[in-house]
Amino acid sequence: MEEQVTELFQPAHTLIGKGSINEIPRYIKNLGVKKALIVTDEGLCKIGTAGKITDVLTKGGCQYEIYNKVQPNPTVSIVNEATDFFRTNNCDYIIAIGGGSPIDVAKAVSILSANGGKIEDYAGYDCSLKPGSPIIAVNTTAGTGSEVTRAYVVTDEVRKVKMLMVDGNCLAYLAIDDPDLMVGMPPALTAATGMDALTHAIEAYVATGHNPYTDNLALGAIKLVSKSLRTAVKDGSNIAARTDMCWAEYMAGYAFSNAGLGIVHAIAHQLGGFYHTPHGVANAILLPHCMEFNRPYCTDRMADIAAALGVDTTKMSSEEASKAAVLAVKQLSTDVNIPYLTSTAFKLEDADILAQNALKDASLPTNPIQPSKEQIIEVMVTAYSEG
């Protein structure tokens, strides 16, 4: 039997820990670049988070221009505007400050600035030919893992579809997770992004592309989320819990970037594209229902997940433990006040078109079993019936 060769993707450099943003100028100097486009949002500018990074850049003598118009579930038009801003201001690298949305826009600008064309041309796997412009990704939420992954998502506002791009040419040059930047994150955002990280880890562990390395990263991330998310939501100033969540989301991001995702993301992308449902919220709502759908096809792995979530599985069968994993995720969602699907803009009458689009999503091929349109609809209906 021929051995399979596995290629792993990760940023060139990573810094995790309190005060790590202070190291940015050293990496800029080593990179040999001249002027940054800072990609962020108005909210992070108003509360002073972006200013913490620009203060470091100014002190280090680094030139930059700021684009701060990123919105949640960023669209094609935002990507085009940011790319034009990059070119007009003669920037040659990008500093993303934020969660998944600013970092995803930075990746899109990186690819377009080096490869040209339209962002729609890059939907799918490895569609670019050249490495993108260098990215320094400063993560401010412990959830998306976007700073470590080769994936980014852009919403086509015309078709109301989220496009998933998976491309090694958009990997960050430097990824930073500094818990100091996350202390002021509201409880609801802490909860949603934390459940996003858990979703990444669980989907990576059961994905068909998993390997021993991603397995250990995924299980480690699940343990950290189970240990620290409740504390981070309850006490946002708890640096130990925030640091644990930094590690958890980074490990989960690394895992899914190399192992793949699944049905949770395939559906969640549609909720974001159709209704602008925040990605972490959509993942959190769907996760236990998708786990239950997948459970018969990966029972032993679901049992492993239960143990990682803190369930005592020593006297359980794999079947019993796999069911316990679903219940443990539901309990965690309840404990951190994740809303129900009925409290979002979701409409049952849209389920058919959402399912059709989910079948085309680039997250779905690595799910343990390929669902039918009817099965995807059933998952949404079941989630909707809970509240």
N, C-alpha and C positions, 0 to 999 in steps of 0.2 A: 504493500500500500504506500503510495507516494505521500510524503509528509507535506502538510500545508505550510506555506510561508505567510506569516502574519506581519503586516506593517502597522506600526503604532504612530499616531499623530499627537503632537503636543506643542505648546509654545516653545520658542527658543529659550526663554528665561521666565522664571516664576518667583515672585516674592509673596510670602504669606506671613502676616504678623503685624502687630501694633507698630505704627510709625513707618511702615515700609514705603509709603509714598515719598518719603524724604530721599530715597535712593534714585528717583527718576532721572535727575540731571546726569548722573554718572552713566546711565544706560544710553541716554540721548547722545552724549559725547562719544561713546563707543560706537554708536550707530552711524555717526558722521553725517547727520541730517541738519537742515537749516531752519525750517519753519513748520510748525505743527498746525494742523486743523484740529481744534478741540471740538469734539462732537458730544453734546450733552442736551439737557432739557432746561426749561425755564425754572421749574421747581427746584432743581438742584443748585441753580444759580441763586435763587432767592433765599434759600435756607443756609447758604454759605458753604455747601459741600464742594461745589466746583471751585470756589475761591481758595479752599485749602490746597488744591493742586496747583492752581495758577500762582499762588503765593510761592510755592516751591519752585515753579518754573521761572518766575521773575527773579527770585533770589539767585537762581542758577544761571541767569543770563540767557534763558531760552526764549526764542521768538515764537509767537503763536497768534492765531485768529480764532475767534469763538463762533461756532454755529450752535445755537441753543434752542432750535425749534423742533426737536424730536418729540413725537407723541407716542403714547403706548400703541402697540401694534403698528409700527411704522409702515408707511405706504410708499408706493413707487414714486409719487410726486415729492415726498420728503427726501427720498434717496437722490432723486434727480437734482433737487435744489441744493442739497449738501455737496453733491459732486461738482456742481457748477461753482459753488463757493470755494471749494478746494482748489479748483483750477484758476479761478479769477484772482485768488490771493496768493498764487504761486507757492502753495504748500507742497511739501514733499514727504510728509508722514502724518499720521493721525494719532491723536490721544483721545480715546473714548472714556468718558466719565459717566457712569450710571449702571443700570441693570441691563437686562437683555436688549431693550429697545435701542439705546444709544450705541451699544457695542455691535448690535446687528447692523445698524446704519453705517457705522465705521467700517465693518467688513464689506458691505456693499460698495461704499465709496472706494475702498482699497482695491477691490476687484475692477470696478469700472475705470478708475484712474489709470490703471496699468494695462487693461485689456480693451477698453472701449466698448461700444455697443450699448444695448439696453439691458437693464437688470433682469428683465423677463427672459433674456437669452441664457441666463445662468441657473435657472431652476433645475433641480436634479443633482446628479452626482458628477463632480469633477468636470465642469463645463468650461472652465477658464484654461488658457494656455500658459499664462505668465504669472509669476508670484505678484501678489498685490503690493501696493505701497505699504511700508512698515506700519504696524499698529502697536501702540501701548494701550492696553486695556485695563482701566482702573475700575474694578467692580465695586458697586456700592450697595448691592443686595446679595444676600446669601441664598441664591436659588437657581438662577438661570444656567450658570456654568458657562455662559457665552464667552467669557474671557479665556477659557481653556480649549473650547471646541473648534472644530472646523465647520460648524453648522451656523447658518443664520437664516432668518425668516423675514420676508417682506410681503406686505399685503397688497395684492392687486385690487385697488378700490373699484375698478370697473367691473371685474368679474366677481368681486367679493370672495376672493380665494387667497389663503395664505400660501405663499410659495416657499418651500423649503429648499435651501441650497446647502450642499455638503461638499466642501472644497478645501483641500489642503493648502491652496494658495492664499487663503484668508486667515491662516493661523497667526495669532499675535506674536510679535517679537518679544514683548514683555507683558506678562499677566500679573496683576497686583490684587491681592485681597487683604485689605487693611481693616481690621474690625473697628478701629476708631471712626471710620466713615459710616458705620452701620448703627452706631449707638442711638441716633435720633430717628431711626426708621419706625414708623407707626406699627402697633401690634398687628393690625390686619394685613399690612404688607409683609411684615416679618413672617406671619403665618402662611400666607399664600406662596411666598418665594421659598419658604422652607419645605412646603409640601411639593413644590415644583422640583426641588432637589431630590426629595424622596421618590418622586415619580421617575426621574432620570435613573436613579439607582436601581429601582425595582424593574423598570423596563430593560435596562442594560443587562441585569442578571438573568432574565428569562429570554432575552433576544437570541436569535439564531446565530448572530455573529459573536457571541461571547467567547472568551478565552480565559485561561487561568488568571491572567493579570487583571483583566476587567472584572472577573468574578470577585477577586479580593478587594478591589477598589469599591465595587458596588456594595458588598456586604459591610465593609468598613463604614461607608457613608450612611447606610441604613442604621447601623448601630449609633452613630453620632447624632443623627436626626432624632432617633428615639430617645437618646439621653438628654439632648439639649434644646430641642425646639420649644417645648413647653416653657422652659425657663426663659429663653430669649423673647418669647411673646409676652410673658408675664412681667419680666424685668429687662427692658431693652438696654439698660446700662451695664448689664452683667457681661463683662469682657470675656470671661472664660466661656460662657455659652455662645457669645458672638464668634469667638475664635473657633470653637468646635463647629459651628455652622459654616464658617469660611472653609474649613477643611472638608466638611461634608459635601458642600456644593461643588467644590473643586474636584474632589474625587469622583463624585457622581457625574460631573461633566466630562471628565477624562474617560470614565467608563463608557458612557453612551456614545461619545464621539468616536470610539473605536469598536464598540459592540453593536450599536444600533438602538433603535427605539421600538415603538409598536403602536397598538391600537389606541392607547390613551392620547398620544400626541396626534395621531391621524384625525381623531375626532376633535380634539381641543383646538387644533389649527383652524378648523371650520367654524367653531364657535367664535374664535377671535376674528376671523375674516368676515363673518356674517354680522355679528352683533357687537364687535369690539370688546368681548368678554376678556378681562385680564387673563393672561396665559396661565399664571400660577393658579388662579381660582378655577379655571376650566379643568386643568389637570387634577387638582385636588378633588373636585366634585366627581370626576369620571373614574379616578384611580381604583377605588374598591370594586366598582361594577365591572371594569375591564379586567381586574384581577380575577374576579369570579368567572368571567367568560373564558379566560385563558387557563384557569386552574386545572381542568381535566387534562390539559396537554403538557403541563409542566409541574405536576404535583410535588415531586421531590424538591424542586427548586423553590416552590412556594413554601414548602416546609422549612427550608433553610432561611427564607425571608422572615418567617414567623419567629425563629430563634433569634435572628439579628434584631428584631423589633422588641426583644425582651420577653417573649412568651416562653414559658417552661414547657418544652416539647418532649422531654425525656421519656414520658410515659404515653406519648401520643403516636398513633400511626401517621404515615405521611399524609393520608387523606384528612385526618383530624387536624394535623398541624397546618396544612394548606388552608383549611377553612378558618383556622385561628388567625392566620396572617391577614385575611380579609377583614375580620372583626377588629384586629389590632389597628389597622389603618383607619377604619371607620371611627374607632374610639379616639385616635389621635386627631382626626379631623374635627370631631366634636369638641375635644379639649381646647383646640386653638381657634374655635369659632369659624370654621369654614362654612360659607353659606350653602344653601341648597340650590339645585338647578332652577327650581321655580322662582327663585328670587333674582334670576338673571333675565335677560331679554329673550331667552330661548323660547321658540314656539313649536309645538308639536307638528303643526302643518308644514314646517320647513324640514322635518326629519329626512324626508326622501332625498331632497337635493343635497343636504348636508352629508348624508351617507354616500351618495354618488361621488361627491368630491373627496370624501375621506378615502374611498377606494383608490383614488389616484395619488394620495399623499405619499411622499417619499419616505415617511416614517414606517409605513405599513409592511413593506417586504420582510423586515426582520422580526415581525411578531411571531410567536411560537406556532400559531395557526392562522391561515388566511381566512378572514371572515367573509361572509356574503353581505350584500347590501341589507338584506333582511335582518341579519344578526347585528349589524351595526345599529340599525334602527331600534332593535330590541334593547340594546345597551342604553341608548338614549332614553327610551320610554321608561325603562326600569329606574334609571337615575331620576327622571322627572317625577315618577310616582312616589319617591321618598319624601318629598316636601315641596 
